[in-house]
Amino acid sequence: MTQKNHTSRREFLRAAAAATASLALASPSLAQSPARVVVIGGGFGGASSARALRQLDPSLDVTLVTADRQYVACPFSNEVIAGDRAIEAQQFTYEKIAAGGIKLVAQMAQTIDPQARTIGLADGSTLRYDRLVLSPGIDLRFDALPGYDEAAASRMPHAWKAGEQTLLLRRQLEAMDDGGVVAIVVPATPFRCPPGPYERASLIAHYLKTRKPRSKLIILDSKDAFSKQRLFQAAWQELYPGLIEWVALSQGGKVTSVDPATNTLVTDFATHHVQVANVIPPQRAGRIAEIAGVTDKSGWCPINPVSLESTQVPNIHVIGDACIAGAMPKSAFSANAQAKTCAGAIVALLAGATPTSPKLINTCYSLVAPDYGISIAGVYQPRNGLFADIEGAGGTSPLDAPRDVRAREAIYARSWFETIGAEVFG
Ligand SMILES: Cc1cc2nc3c(=O)[nH]c(=O)nc-3n(C[C@H](O)[C@H](O)[C@H](O)COP(=O)(O)OP(=O)(O)OC[C@H]3O[C@@H](n4cnc5c(N)ncnc54)[C@H](O)[C@@H]3O)c2cc1C
């Protein structure tokens, strides 16, 4: 009995030693199993982030989940609306991204379980992640402006997500009479691309001036000041005198309800019946951010600006329009810069290191006419949990610049788009 026990114990110890040895053999390969980083959203933020992750650490297992096989970019979509550019120039595919070793999943991510670190996809399958990057862009708040919902958008296009809506607004401008009124409704901040509505007003004014010169454009604004305001207004005076009317919040510019059946826009001061109504409604982070639990009551996502990691849910990073970035505007340039910072932080965190505090740059170009560009630039660093301006860095185009400087800025704007498109999508 005793002997038997000894034998059993010897056998047990031998078996345990063998198991330990096999574990010891197994553990290096386990340690080497590549970390899984999933990126949701294949726009400027998400696609940049997937690429930067693989560039910084080619051993990472990177998956890019994005709703469509083709991305339609918003920058320069105002030129499509004004008839000076084809929509095809806005379209990008993910083929080059996939060729770079990134797994591409072309479907909607529908659920996220931060505890299990899993993502539920539209086809019912599941993806696992060690770190998740969310770059879902914006969703429109269809509940925020009485009368404006998804159905209303087919009469009063927002064109704030590029594609079908861009073309709809274009067709409406083509169909309107010479002498009609176009209105652009602008929400309160924060929203995607702060100078975007005023660039759009400028390029539509260019179209009206050259094709339907008896027409007018009215901007109904929920704000009293806007990005590059002095530059825009000086250019409007020079290029489109009497054509554009800007109605600020304090002058009754805030639209309180709309009626798509009659193309009517109501403010506290007036009722505007217009021929073309471009209604840009209030916005929030793309819905998947809320599902993941990374939005706060503002509808946007608070982050640690050093790592872009959510302050609410660990292991989830939020970049681009969806995040609360302080002084950094919601732009493609910002999304791209945040994506690179975030990728660096993720690689550091996976290696057990602490990410270093970054400095990021943004430049927003706007076209006021096809050969007339203006810009605003900024440099930012983390301060008090947000990105803050580095005082004295950046600035706007000079107010009194001659026309050849404006023409050069239009060229810089176009080359910026070519460059970022090539960098992000290949
Ligand atoms: C008219 C206009 C002009 C602009 N001009 C400029 C400019 O000149 N310069 C500039 O820097 N910026 C400009 N912008 C802003 C720029 O378009 C955005 O800031 C930028 O696209 C933000 O990138 P993002 O990655 O956050 O979101 P997006 O580019 O919107 O990408 C989000 C992607 O995620 C996908 N997605 C969302 N949810 C899911 C999900 N659950 N599953 C899978 N996929 C999902 C979406 O389909 C989309 O493809 C402009 C915007 C507008 C509207």
PDBQT file of the ligand as one rigid body, heavy atoms in Angstrom, charges set to zero:
ROOT
HETATM    1  C1  LIG A 501     -18.504  69.103 -45.914  1.00  0.00    +0.000 C 
HETATM    2  C2  LIG A 501     -17.304  68.640 -45.129  1.00  0.00    +0.000 A 
HETATM    3  C3  LIG A 501     -16.056  69.081 -45.473  1.00  0.00    +0.000 A 
HETATM    4  C4  LIG A 501     -14.941  68.661 -44.744  1.00  0.00    +0.000 A 
HETATM    5  N1  LIG A 501     -13.716  69.142 -45.093  1.00  0.00    +0.000 NA
HETATM    6  C5  LIG A 501     -12.635  68.791 -44.364  1.00  0.00    +0.000 A 
HETATM    7  C6  LIG A 501     -11.347  69.296 -44.699  1.00  0.00    +0.000 A 
HETATM    8  O1  LIG A 501     -11.185  70.060 -45.661  1.00  0.00    +0.000 OA
HETATM    9  N2  LIG A 501     -10.294  68.927 -43.945  1.00  0.00    +0.000 N 
HETATM   10  C7  LIG A 501     -10.429  68.082 -42.896  1.00  0.00    +0.000 A 
HETATM   11  O2  LIG A 501      -9.411  67.784 -42.254  1.00  0.00    +0.000 OA
HETATM   12  N3  LIG A 501     -11.634  67.591 -42.545  1.00  0.00    +0.000 NA
HETATM   13  C8  LIG A 501     -12.744  67.915 -43.241  1.00  0.00    +0.000 A 
HETATM   14  N4  LIG A 501     -13.973  67.409 -42.900  1.00  0.00    +0.000 N 
HETATM   15  C9  LIG A 501     -14.123  66.582 -41.676  1.00  0.00    +0.000 C 
HETATM   16  C10 LIG A 501     -13.772  65.108 -41.893  1.00  0.00    +0.000 C 
HETATM   17  O3  LIG A 501     -14.576  64.546 -42.900  1.00  0.00    +0.000 OA
HETATM   18  C11 LIG A 501     -13.998  64.330 -40.600  1.00  0.00    +0.000 C 
HETATM   19  O4  LIG A 501     -13.452  65.035 -39.527  1.00  0.00    +0.000 OA
HETATM   20  C12 LIG A 501     -13.338  62.959 -40.687  1.00  0.00    +0.000 C 
HETATM   21  O5  LIG A 501     -13.964  62.201 -41.688  1.00  0.00    +0.000 OA
HETATM   22  C13 LIG A 501     -13.404  62.235 -39.347  1.00  0.00    +0.000 C 
HETATM   23  O6  LIG A 501     -12.830  60.952 -39.464  1.00  0.00    +0.000 OA
HETATM   24  P1  LIG A 501     -13.384  59.756 -38.556  1.00  0.00    +0.000 P 
HETATM   25  O7  LIG A 501     -12.480  58.604 -38.784  1.00  0.00    +0.000 OA
HETATM   26  O8  LIG A 501     -13.605  60.229 -37.181  1.00  0.00    +0.000 OA
HETATM   27  O9  LIG A 501     -14.837  59.462 -39.140  1.00  0.00    +0.000 OA
HETATM   28  P2  LIG A 501     -15.281  59.048 -40.615  1.00  0.00    +0.000 P 
HETATM   29  O10 LIG A 501     -14.317  59.553 -41.612  1.00  0.00    +0.000 OA
HETATM   30  O11 LIG A 501     -16.708  59.429 -40.749  1.00  0.00    +0.000 OA
HETATM   31  O12 LIG A 501     -15.177  57.466 -40.617  1.00  0.00    +0.000 OA
HETATM   32  C14 LIG A 501     -16.033  56.668 -39.855  1.00  0.00    +0.000 C 
HETATM   33  C15 LIG A 501     -16.230  55.338 -40.575  1.00  0.00    +0.000 C 
HETATM   34  O13 LIG A 501     -16.681  54.368 -39.636  1.00  0.00    +0.000 OA
HETATM   35  C16 LIG A 501     -17.730  53.637 -40.224  1.00  0.00    +0.000 C 
HETATM   36  N5  LIG A 501     -18.535  53.101 -39.112  1.00  0.00    +0.000 N 
HETATM   37  C17 LIG A 501     -19.265  53.803 -38.211  1.00  0.00    +0.000 A 
HETATM   38  N6  LIG A 501     -19.828  52.952 -37.325  1.00  0.00    +0.000 NA
HETATM   39  C18 LIG A 501     -19.430  51.701 -37.680  1.00  0.00    +0.000 A 
HETATM   40  C19 LIG A 501     -19.706  50.408 -37.155  1.00  0.00    +0.000 A 
HETATM   41  N7  LIG A 501     -20.497  50.233 -36.075  1.00  0.00    +0.000 N 
HETATM   42  N8  LIG A 501     -19.150  49.345 -37.759  1.00  0.00    +0.000 NA
HETATM   43  C20 LIG A 501     -18.364  49.501 -38.860  1.00  0.00    +0.000 A 
HETATM   44  N9  LIG A 501     -18.073  50.709 -39.404  1.00  0.00    +0.000 NA
HETATM   45  C21 LIG A 501     -18.620  51.786 -38.810  1.00  0.00    +0.000 A 
HETATM   46  C22 LIG A 501     -18.459  54.657 -41.096  1.00  0.00    +0.000 C 
HETATM   47  O14 LIG A 501     -19.250  54.018 -42.070  1.00  0.00    +0.000 OA
HETATM   48  C23 LIG A 501     -17.270  55.415 -41.687  1.00  0.00    +0.000 C 
HETATM   49  O15 LIG A 501     -16.775  54.763 -42.830  1.00  0.00    +0.000 OA
HETATM   50  C24 LIG A 501     -15.102  67.778 -43.641  1.00  0.00    +0.000 A 
HETATM   51  C25 LIG A 501     -16.377  67.332 -43.311  1.00  0.00    +0.000 A 
HETATM   52  C26 LIG A 501     -17.478  67.760 -44.037  1.00  0.00    +0.000 A 
HETATM   53  C27 LIG A 501     -18.840  67.261 -43.657  1.00  0.00    +0.000 C 
ENDROOT
TORSDOF 0
